[in-house]
Each structure stands twice: as C-alpha cells, then as structure tokens.
Amino acid sequence: MLTKDSIKGTIEQQRNFFSSGATQEISFRKQQLEKLGNLIDEYESDIIEALHKDLKKPELEGCLSAVLTTKTDIKYALKNIKKWVKSKRVSVPLEVLPGQGYVQPQPKGVALIIGAWNYPFHLTILPLIGAIAAGNCAIIKPSELTQNTSKIIAEIINNNFDSNYIKVIEGAKETSQQLLQEKFDHIFFTGSSSIGKIVMEAAAKHLTPVTLELGGKSPCIVDTNINIKETAKRIAWGKFLNNGQTCIAPDYLLVNRQIKQQLLDAIVEATKKMYGDNPAKNPDYGRIINHHHFNRLCGLLEPGKIVLGGQVIPEENYIYPTIIDQVSPDFPIMQDEIFGPILPILEYDRLEEAIAFINERPKPLALYLFSNDKKQQKIVLERTISGGVCINDTIMQLQVLGLPFGGVGNSGMGSYHGKASFDTFSHYKSVLKRSFLLETNLRFPPYKGKLKWLKLLLG
C-alpha cells in the first residue's frame, strides 16, 4: 500500500504534467486512446482469464463486456473527438454587440476513478476512456475484490503509460480511503449506494465534483400484451447474466396477475434451456464474488415459495438460478438490491398499482417494461423516474452509445458512455469576446437620462 506522502506526490506530479498542456492536444488524446485499444487487443486472453479466475465469467461474456465493449467505446471516441472538443457558438443579445459568445469544453485536471468488482475491467476502463478523451490525467483504483483483474489493469496501464499521466494504484479499502482524503478535480465512483455516500462526503470536503454510478432495485413490469416466450428468455438472460451481479439486472418482477403463471413457467423453461438442469456443471454460469456475498444471498432465499432453484454449494459460492414466488414487499429480499441470481415475483391487477409500488421506493438505476401497448409505455415513461428505461428487453440499453448511462437519486448522479463520458470529465467554460468598437456608454455612470434609452434597447 502506498503511503500518504507517495499518493500526494503522484497527484502533484500529475498536476504538473497536466499544467504543461500536453494532455490538451487532440493528437495526444488520440494517440493515448489508440494505445489503450491496442493494449486491450494485446492483453485480451489475459483479461478474459483474469475475469474467469475472479468471477468464473464465461469467455463469451468476458470478451463481450471487457474487450469488445471497451474497444467499441474507444473507436467511438476516436471517431468523434474532433467534433466534441470544438467550441459551440451561442447567440448574444443586442447590448453586447459587437461580440461573440461560445462554450468551450476543457479538461478538469486530475481525476480519480474507483472501479467496481462485478464488471471489474469494463467499469474501470470505460470512465478512463472518457477521462482521456476529455484531456485529463487520471489515477485509477481497481476493486480489491477482483485481484486478478486488478493486477491485469495495473500491468496494462503502469507498464505502458507515463505515471505522470495515468497511474493505477492497487490496494484494499484503506487505499481508497487514503485517496479520498486528497483533492482531485473529479471523482468517478462505481459501487454501492452506501459507499457512494462515503465518496460524496469525502469529495464535499474539497468541493470536488463527483459522478456516482450506483445501483438499486431495478423493477421489471410485465403486462399482458407481450410475447411470453421471448419476454421470459430476455428476463432470464438479464437476471442471471454474470450470476445476477449486474447493477442494472432486473431486481424483481411486477407481473400482471392474468399471465403470471404462464410467465413463470416460461422463465423456468428459458433458464433451464440456457443453463441446463445442473448449472453448477455449466461453464456458462458464473459464481458469487466471495463468501460474504454468498452468505448474504443465502439469507434471502426465505420466505416465499421457490419455484426454481434454491440449491447452493458453499465451497464454490454457487447459487442455482432461483425464482421465488409469493413474495411480500416486507420480505428481506425486497429491502435492498439483491445483486445475485435470485428473482422475486410480485403481482398486480392494474398498471397503476405497479407504478405506485415503484414510486414508493428509491429511484432505480433501470426500469424495465414488457408491453406492446403504446399507451401503457407512455404512462410508465411519464409517471416513473429512473436512471434509464428499456422497453421489451433487459440490459441492452448499454449497447447504445448515444444513450447516457447513469442513475438518479439513490441510484447515482451523473452519466457516461459515448459523448456523455467526454462531458462528464469536461468543464464547459462560457466565453464572451467583445470588440472595442461601438460602445454606447449607456451602462456607465453617470446614469442621468439613460434609463429610458436602456428600456428601449432592452425592453
């Protein structure tokens, strides 16, 4: 673990490098993004192996989330960065003519990026892409819970980038605590709401702006006007992907009573088709990150009626994909984000009941609605507040780089992905540039006799 003085020294060196202006050159930013993309290619097999060691993540999921997603974001930034960095002209009122107004994006300085363990590569590198594109320096703290992936991230960055520009600092939570004591120009944190509050409190002492990508209980409303088989498949995939350890996984279902049994049967069938009768032997099904979270999840398996799964293997941190029916809102499973392969089922008779249920609880990171009824879609969009909405699918909103990703309220603040990542790490500076010509002197004292002219001019 680094000492407080060494952390301070690293930050100071990055401030000095940032002050040199090197990071603001577009050519420099593009070179660094291209280098990062090439390194991800070079380390692809190591990244996927590390993810499997940490989370038993299947090769396809590892390649898709860690490699392909980050490379796509890099390509998008490289394609658009010249457009993003341009100043934007704004119209100016008559009283400041002749003059020009424009908004100029500029980097904030030295950013701190604290990664998460559930998608340890993806959720650490994506914000870094935004920081680089915007022209910042960055210190990266990967999650200590995924040590193999953390080691690979450190190797990629620290062996190939100037530490005065980008540096990975590994360590336990004490390292994060030390880093948070220091002043940064922006802090980007991905994790739980409880830790997000600690990050925000630490940032407030320095008036440092923060982006908090948190989580919460993302509801999934399922109404009657649907393709039941396709709905079931998409829900099962979104819920059990990465063993349920996805911040935007459907946390619980709110199902119209008329189709509940049909949907349950279809989800059971879809789950078995994906993972077989014995998912413990299926290489496509992962594991819980550690025994602490395994024990926490085991405590949520009761009460309720288990209609699928429930089996566990403690020595493997394994929990069978589980569906629980007859769930009451006051059950423990409905109190906090599940973050595991357990899907509780609640039912409703009228859509208004489902909306009221959601609105009585903290604002979620994602909200899912399965319905082909455009009127119902409009009602849900208008009457609920969430970080994002996906209609008739799950998780796939992440694939659209034009859609900013972020939470609201307890599920976070700020957003990223695509241009939103550039915006997050940029300060948009307002600039007015005036000429010395045509000064009316109406605004300067003495004011006698000038008010009527100002009213004519500005009224």
C-alpha positions as CSV (number, residue, x, y, z in Angstrom):
1,M,0.0,0.0,0.0
2,L,1.3,3.4,-0.9
3,T,2.0,6.0,1.9
4,K,0.1,9.2,2.2
5,D,3.2,11.1,1.0
6,S,3.6,8.9,-2.1
7,I,0.0,9.4,-3.0
8,K,0.3,13.1,-2.6
9,G,3.5,13.0,-4.7
10,T,1.7,11.1,-7.5
11,I,-1.1,13.6,-7.6
12,E,1.3,16.5,-7.6
13,Q,3.3,15.0,-10.5
14,Q,0.1,14.6,-12.5
15,R,-0.9,18.2,-11.8
16,N,2.4,19.3,-13.1
17,F,2.1,17.2,-16.2
18,F,-1.5,18.5,-16.8
19,S,-0.3,22.1,-16.4
20,S,2.2,21.5,-19.2
21,G,-0.8,21.4,-21.6
22,A,0.3,18.2,-23.2
23,T,-2.9,16.3,-22.5
24,Q,-5.0,19.0,-24.2
25,E,-3.6,18.4,-27.6
26,I,-6.1,16.4,-29.7
27,S,-3.3,14.4,-31.3
28,F,-2.1,13.4,-27.8
29,R,-5.5,12.3,-26.7
30,K,-6.0,10.2,-29.9
31,Q,-2.6,8.6,-29.5
32,Q,-3.4,7.5,-26.0
33,L,-6.8,6.1,-26.9
34,E,-5.2,4.2,-29.8
35,K,-2.6,2.8,-27.5
36,L,-5.2,1.7,-25.0
37,G,-7.2,0.0,-27.7
38,N,-4.1,-1.8,-29.0
39,L,-3.2,-2.9,-25.4
40,I,-6.7,-4.3,-24.9
41,D,-6.1,-6.4,-28.0
42,E,-2.7,-7.5,-26.8
43,Y,-3.9,-8.5,-23.4
44,E,-7.3,-10.0,-24.5
45,S,-6.6,-13.5,-23.4
46,D,-5.1,-12.3,-20.0
47,I,-8.1,-10.1,-19.4
48,I,-10.6,-13.0,-20.1
49,E,-8.5,-15.4,-17.9
50,A,-8.5,-12.9,-15.0
51,L,-12.2,-12.5,-15.2
52,H,-12.7,-16.2,-15.1
53,K,-10.4,-16.6,-12.1
54,D,-12.3,-13.8,-10.2
55,L,-15.9,-14.5,-11.2
56,K,-15.9,-17.7,-13.2
57,K,-17.0,-15.5,-16.1
58,P,-17.5,-17.4,-19.3
59,E,-15.2,-16.5,-22.2
60,L,-18.0,-15.0,-24.3
61,E,-19.3,-12.8,-21.5
62,G,-15.7,-11.7,-20.7
63,C,-14.9,-10.9,-24.3
64,L,-18.2,-9.1,-24.8
65,S,-18.2,-7.0,-21.7
66,A,-14.5,-6.4,-21.1
67,V,-12.9,-6.4,-24.6
68,L,-15.5,-5.6,-27.3
69,T,-17.4,-3.0,-25.3
70,T,-14.3,-1.0,-24.3
71,K,-12.9,-1.2,-27.8
72,T,-16.2,0.0,-29.3
73,D,-16.2,3.0,-26.9
74,I,-12.6,3.8,-27.9
75,K,-13.5,3.7,-31.6
76,Y,-16.5,5.9,-31.0
77,A,-14.3,8.5,-29.1
78,L,-11.7,8.4,-31.8
79,K,-14.3,9.0,-34.5
80,N,-16.0,11.9,-32.7
81,I,-13.3,13.6,-30.6
82,K,-12.6,16.4,-33.1
83,K,-16.3,17.3,-33.0
84,W,-16.6,17.1,-29.2
85,V,-13.7,19.4,-28.5
86,K,-14.9,22.2,-30.7
87,S,-16.3,25.3,-29.1
88,K,-20.0,25.9,-29.7
89,R,-21.2,29.4,-30.7
90,V,-24.2,30.9,-28.9
91,S,-26.2,33.9,-29.9
92,V,-25.6,37.2,-28.0
93,P,-28.1,39.9,-27.2
94,L,-28.1,43.3,-28.8
95,E,-26.4,45.1,-25.9
96,V,-23.2,43.1,-26.1
97,L,-22.7,43.5,-29.9
98,P,-20.3,43.5,-31.4
99,G,-19.3,40.4,-29.5
100,Q,-19.1,36.6,-29.7
101,G,-20.3,34.1,-27.2
102,Y,-19.2,30.5,-27.1
103,V,-18.9,27.4,-24.9
104,Q,-15.5,25.8,-24.8
105,P,-15.0,22.3,-23.3
106,Q,-11.8,21.9,-21.3
107,P,-10.4,19.1,-19.2
108,K,-10.9,19.3,-15.4
109,G,-7.4,18.2,-14.4
110,V,-6.6,15.1,-12.3
111,A,-9.4,12.6,-12.0
112,L,-9.8,9.7,-9.6
113,I,-11.6,6.6,-11.0
114,I,-12.7,4.0,-8.5
115,G,-13.7,0.8,-10.2
116,A,-16.2,-1.9,-9.2
117,W,-15.8,-5.7,-8.8
118,N,-18.8,-7.0,-10.7
119,Y,-17.5,-5.9,-14.1
120,P,-14.0,-5.1,-12.9
121,F,-12.4,-4.3,-16.3
122,H,-15.3,-2.8,-18.2
123,L,-16.4,-0.5,-15.3
124,T,-12.9,0.8,-14.7
125,I,-11.7,1.3,-18.3
126,L,-14.9,2.9,-19.7
127,P,-14.6,6.0,-17.5
128,L,-10.9,6.1,-18.2
129,I,-11.7,6.4,-21.9
130,G,-13.8,9.5,-21.1
131,A,-11.1,11.0,-19.0
132,I,-8.5,10.5,-21.8
133,A,-10.8,11.9,-24.5
134,A,-11.5,15.0,-22.4
135,G,-7.8,15.6,-21.8
136,N,-7.4,14.7,-18.2
137,C,-4.8,12.9,-16.1
138,A,-6.1,10.0,-14.0
139,I,-5.4,7.9,-11.0
140,I,-7.2,4.5,-11.1
141,K,-8.2,2.4,-8.1
142,P,-9.5,-1.0,-9.2
143,S,-11.6,-3.2,-6.9
144,E,-9.6,-5.2,-4.4
145,L,-12.2,-8.0,-4.6
146,T,-11.1,-9.0,-8.1
147,Q,-7.4,-9.2,-7.5
148,N,-6.6,-11.0,-10.8
149,T,-8.3,-8.3,-12.9
150,S,-6.9,-5.5,-10.8
151,K,-3.4,-6.9,-11.5
152,I,-4.0,-7.0,-15.3
153,I,-5.3,-3.4,-15.3
154,A,-2.3,-2.3,-13.3
155,E,0.0,-4.1,-15.7
156,I,-1.6,-2.7,-18.8
157,I,-1.6,0.9,-17.5
158,N,1.6,1.1,-15.4
159,N,3.8,-0.7,-17.8
160,N,2.7,1.3,-20.8
161,F,1.7,4.8,-19.8
162,D,3.6,7.6,-18.1
163,S,2.7,7.6,-14.4
164,N,2.6,11.4,-14.5
165,Y,-0.3,11.0,-16.9
166,I,-2.2,7.8,-15.8
167,K,-1.4,5.5,-12.9
168,V,-3.1,2.5,-11.3
169,I,-2.9,2.3,-7.5
170,E,-3.9,-1.1,-6.2
171,G,-4.8,-1.9,-2.6
172,A,-7.5,-2.7,-0.1
173,K,-10.3,-0.3,1.1
174,E,-7.7,1.6,3.2
175,T,-6.0,2.7,-0.1
176,S,-9.4,4.0,-1.3
177,Q,-9.8,5.9,2.0
178,Q,-6.3,7.4,1.6
179,L,-7.0,8.5,-1.9
180,L,-10.3,10.1,-0.9
181,Q,-8.6,12.3,1.6
182,E,-6.8,14.0,-1.2
183,K,-8.1,16.7,-3.5
184,F,-8.9,15.7,-7.1
185,D,-10.6,17.7,-9.9
186,H,-13.2,14.9,-10.4
187,I,-14.1,11.6,-8.8
188,F,-15.8,8.8,-10.7
189,F,-17.1,6.0,-8.5
190,T,-18.9,2.8,-9.3
191,G,-20.3,0.8,-6.5
192,S,-23.0,0.6,-3.8
193,S,-25.1,3.4,-2.6
194,S,-23.7,3.1,0.9
195,I,-20.1,3.5,-0.3
196,G,-21.3,6.2,-2.7
197,K,-22.4,8.3,0.3
198,I,-18.9,8.0,1.8
199,V,-17.3,9.0,-1.5
200,M,-19.6,12.0,-1.8
201,E,-18.9,13.1,1.8
202,A,-15.1,12.9,1.2
203,A,-15.4,14.9,-2.1
204,A,-17.5,17.5,-0.4
205,K,-14.6,18.5,1.9
206,H,-12.7,19.6,-1.2
207,L,-15.8,20.7,-3.2
208,T,-14.8,18.1,-5.8
209,P,-17.5,17.2,-8.4
210,V,-18.5,13.5,-8.4
211,T,-20.0,11.0,-10.7
212,L,-21.7,8.2,-8.8
213,E,-22.7,5.1,-10.6
214,L,-24.6,3.2,-8.0
215,G,-27.4,0.6,-8.2
216,G,-30.7,-0.1,-6.5
217,K,-33.7,-2.4,-7.0
218,S,-34.4,-2.1,-10.8
219,P,-38.0,-3.2,-11.3
220,C,-39.4,-5.1,-14.3
221,I,-43.0,-4.6,-15.1
222,V,-44.6,-7.3,-17.3
223,D,-48.1,-6.7,-18.6
224,T,-50.4,-8.9,-20.7
225,N,-49.7,-7.6,-24.3
226,I,-46.4,-9.4,-24.8
227,N,-44.7,-12.4,-26.5
228,I,-44.5,-14.5,-23.3
229,K,-41.7,-16.9,-24.6
230,E,-39.5,-14.1,-25.8
231,T,-40.1,-12.0,-22.7
232,A,-39.2,-14.9,-20.4
233,K,-36.0,-15.5,-22.3
234,R,-34.9,-11.9,-22.1
235,I,-35.7,-11.6,-18.5
236,A,-33.9,-14.8,-17.6
237,W,-30.8,-13.7,-19.5
238,G,-30.7,-10.2,-18.0
239,K,-31.2,-11.5,-14.5
240,F,-28.8,-14.4,-14.4
241,L,-26.1,-12.8,-16.6
242,N,-22.9,-12.6,-14.5
243,N,-24.6,-14.6,-11.8
244,G,-27.0,-11.7,-11.2
245,Q,-24.2,-9.4,-10.3
246,T,-25.1,-6.6,-12.7
247,C,-26.2,-3.2,-11.4
248,I,-29.0,-3.0,-14.0
249,A,-30.2,-6.6,-13.7
250,P,-34.0,-6.9,-13.2
251,D,-34.1,-7.0,-9.4
252,Y,-37.7,-8.1,-9.1
253,L,-40.7,-8.7,-11.4
254,L,-44.1,-7.0,-11.1
255,V,-46.3,-9.2,-13.2
256,N,-49.9,-8.8,-14.3
257,R,-51.8,-11.5,-12.4
258,Q,-53.5,-12.7,-15.6
259,I,-50.3,-14.0,-17.1
260,K,-48.2,-14.7,-14.0
261,Q,-48.3,-18.5,-14.1
262,Q,-47.6,-18.6,-17.9
263,L,-44.7,-16.3,-17.5
264,L,-43.3,-18.2,-14.5
265,D,-43.4,-21.4,-16.5
266,A,-41.7,-19.8,-19.5
267,I,-38.9,-18.3,-17.3
268,V,-38.2,-21.6,-15.7
269,E,-38.1,-23.2,-19.2
270,A,-35.9,-20.5,-20.6
271,T,-33.5,-20.7,-17.6
272,K,-33.1,-24.5,-18.0
273,K,-32.6,-24.1,-21.7
274,M,-29.7,-21.7,-21.1
275,Y,-28.0,-23.3,-18.1
276,G,-29.3,-26.9,-18.1
277,D,-30.7,-28.9,-15.1
278,N,-27.4,-28.6,-13.3
279,P,-25.9,-25.1,-13.8
280,A,-23.1,-26.0,-11.4
281,K,-21.5,-28.0,-14.2
282,N,-22.3,-25.4,-16.9
283,P,-19.3,-23.3,-18.0
284,D,-21.6,-20.5,-19.0
285,Y,-22.8,-19.9,-15.4
286,G,-20.6,-17.9,-13.0
287,R,-20.2,-17.7,-9.3
288,I,-20.7,-15.2,-6.5
289,I,-17.7,-12.9,-5.9
290,N,-16.9,-14.1,-2.3
291,H,-18.3,-15.9,0.7
292,H,-19.6,-12.8,2.4
293,H,-21.9,-12.0,-0.5
294,F,-22.8,-15.7,-0.8
295,N,-24.0,-15.8,2.8
296,R,-25.9,-12.6,2.3
297,L,-27.7,-14.0,-0.6
298,C,-28.5,-17.3,1.1
299,G,-30.3,-15.3,3.8
300,L,-32.7,-14.0,1.1
301,L,-33.9,-17.5,-0.1
302,E,-36.6,-17.5,2.6
303,P,-39.5,-16.8,3.0
304,G,-41.5,-17.3,-0.2
305,K,-42.2,-20.2,-2.5
306,I,-39.2,-21.3,-4.5
307,V,-40.4,-22.4,-7.9
308,L,-36.9,-22.9,-9.4
309,G,-33.5,-23.4,-7.8
310,G,-32.6,-22.7,-4.2
311,Q,-29.7,-25.2,-4.2
312,V,-26.3,-23.9,-3.0
313,I,-22.7,-25.1,-2.9
314,P,-20.9,-23.1,-0.2
315,E,-17.4,-24.1,-1.1
316,E,-17.9,-22.8,-4.6
317,N,-20.0,-19.7,-3.7
318,Y,-22.6,-21.3,-6.0
319,I,-26.3,-20.5,-6.0
320,Y,-28.6,-22.1,-8.5
321,P,-30.6,-19.6,-10.7
322,T,-33.5,-19.1,-8.3
323,I,-37.1,-17.8,-8.7
324,I,-39.2,-17.1,-5.7
325,D,-43.0,-16.6,-5.9
326,Q,-45.5,-15.4,-3.3
327,V,-43.2,-12.6,-2.2
328,S,-44.4,-9.9,0.1
329,P,-43.0,-6.3,-0.1
330,D,-41.8,-6.6,3.6
331,F,-39.7,-9.7,2.9
332,P,-35.9,-9.2,3.4
333,I,-35.4,-9.8,-0.3
334,M,-37.3,-6.7,-1.1
335,Q,-35.4,-4.3,1.2
336,D,-32.1,-3.9,-0.7
337,E,-30.6,-4.6,-4.1
338,I,-30.3,-8.4,-4.5
339,F,-27.1,-8.4,-6.7
340,G,-27.3,-12.2,-7.2
341,P,-29.2,-14.9,-9.1
342,I,-32.4,-14.7,-7.2
343,L,-35.6,-13.4,-8.8
344,P,-38.6,-12.5,-6.6
345,I,-42.0,-12.3,-8.2
346,L,-44.8,-9.9,-7.2
347,E,-48.1,-9.4,-9.0
348,Y,-50.5,-6.6,-9.7
349,D,-54.0,-6.2,-11.2
350,R,-53.8,-2.7,-12.7
351,L,-50.8,-0.9,-14.1
352,E,-51.4,2.0,-11.7
353,E,-50.7,-0.4,-8.8
354,A,-47.3,-1.3,-10.2
355,I,-46.4,2.3,-10.8
356,A,-47.4,3.3,-7.3
357,F,-45.3,0.4,-5.9
358,I,-42.2,1.6,-7.8
359,N,-42.8,5.3,-6.9
360,E,-43.0,4.5,-3.1
361,R,-39.4,3.3,-3.3
362,P,-36.0,4.9,-4.1
363,K,-35.5,5.8,-7.7
364,P,-33.9,2.8,-9.6
365,L,-31.0,2.8,-12.0
366,A,-33.0,1.0,-14.6
367,L,-36.7,0.3,-15.2
368,Y,-37.9,-2.4,-17.5
369,L,-41.3,-2.7,-19.1
370,F,-42.6,-5.5,-21.2
371,S,-45.7,-4.4,-23.1
372,N,-46.6,-3.7,-26.7
373,D,-49.3,-1.3,-25.6
374,K,-48.0,2.2,-26.6
375,K,-50.4,3.9,-24.2
376,Q,-49.0,1.8,-21.3
377,Q,-45.5,2.6,-22.4
378,K,-46.2,6.3,-22.4
379,I,-47.8,6.1,-18.9
380,V,-44.8,4.3,-17.4
381,L,-42.3,6.7,-19.0
382,E,-44.2,9.7,-17.8
383,R,-45.2,8.6,-14.3
384,T,-41.9,6.9,-13.1
385,I,-38.4,8.3,-12.5
386,S,-35.4,6.1,-13.1
387,G,-31.9,6.4,-14.5
388,G,-33.0,4.8,-17.7
389,V,-35.8,2.7,-19.2
390,C,-35.7,-0.3,-21.5
391,I,-38.9,-1.5,-23.1
392,N,-39.3,-5.1,-24.1
393,D,-35.7,-6.2,-23.3
394,T,-33.2,-6.1,-20.5
395,I,-29.6,-4.8,-20.2
396,M,-29.4,-4.0,-24.0
397,Q,-29.7,-0.2,-23.4
398,L,-26.0,-0.3,-22.5
399,Q,-25.1,-1.1,-26.1
400,V,-26.4,2.2,-27.4
401,L,-23.5,4.7,-27.0
402,G,-25.8,7.6,-27.8
403,L,-27.7,6.9,-24.6
404,P,-26.1,8.3,-21.5
405,F,-25.9,5.8,-18.7
406,G,-26.4,6.9,-15.1
407,G,-28.7,7.0,-12.1
408,V,-30.9,9.4,-10.3
409,G,-31.3,9.9,-6.5
410,N,-30.2,6.8,-4.6
411,S,-29.1,5.1,-7.9
412,G,-26.5,7.8,-8.6
413,M,-25.7,11.1,-10.2
414,G,-24.1,12.0,-13.5
415,S,-23.7,9.8,-16.5
416,Y,-21.2,8.3,-19.0
417,H,-20.9,6.2,-22.2
418,G,-20.0,7.7,-25.5
419,K,-20.1,11.5,-25.6
420,A,-21.6,11.5,-22.0
421,S,-18.2,10.2,-20.8
422,F,-16.4,13.1,-22.5
423,D,-19.0,15.5,-21.0
424,T,-18.5,14.1,-17.5
425,F,-14.8,14.7,-17.5
426,S,-15.1,18.1,-19.1
427,H,-15.8,21.6,-17.8
428,Y,-17.9,23.6,-20.3
429,K,-16.4,27.1,-20.0
430,S,-18.5,30.0,-21.1
431,V,-16.7,32.7,-23.0
432,L,-17.7,36.2,-24.2
433,K,-15.3,38.0,-26.5
434,R,-16.1,41.7,-27.3
435,S,-14.7,44.3,-29.6
436,F,-13.7,47.8,-28.6
437,L,-15.9,49.2,-31.3
438,L,-19.4,50.8,-31.0
439,E,-19.5,51.3,-27.2
440,T,-22.7,53.2,-26.2
441,N,-21.6,54.1,-22.7
442,L,-25.3,53.7,-21.5
443,R,-24.2,51.3,-18.8
444,F,-21.6,53.6,-17.3
445,P,-22.3,56.3,-14.7
446,P,-23.5,59.0,-14.6
447,Y,-26.9,57.4,-15.2
448,K,-29.0,60.5,-15.5
449,G,-31.2,60.4,-18.6
450,K,-30.1,56.9,-19.6
451,L,-32.9,54.7,-18.2
452,K,-35.4,55.4,-20.9
453,W,-32.8,54.5,-23.6
454,L,-31.9,51.3,-21.8
455,K,-35.6,50.4,-21.6
456,L,-35.9,51.0,-25.4
457,L,-32.8,48.9,-26.0
458,L,-33.6,46.1,-23.7
459,G,-37.3,46.2,-23.3
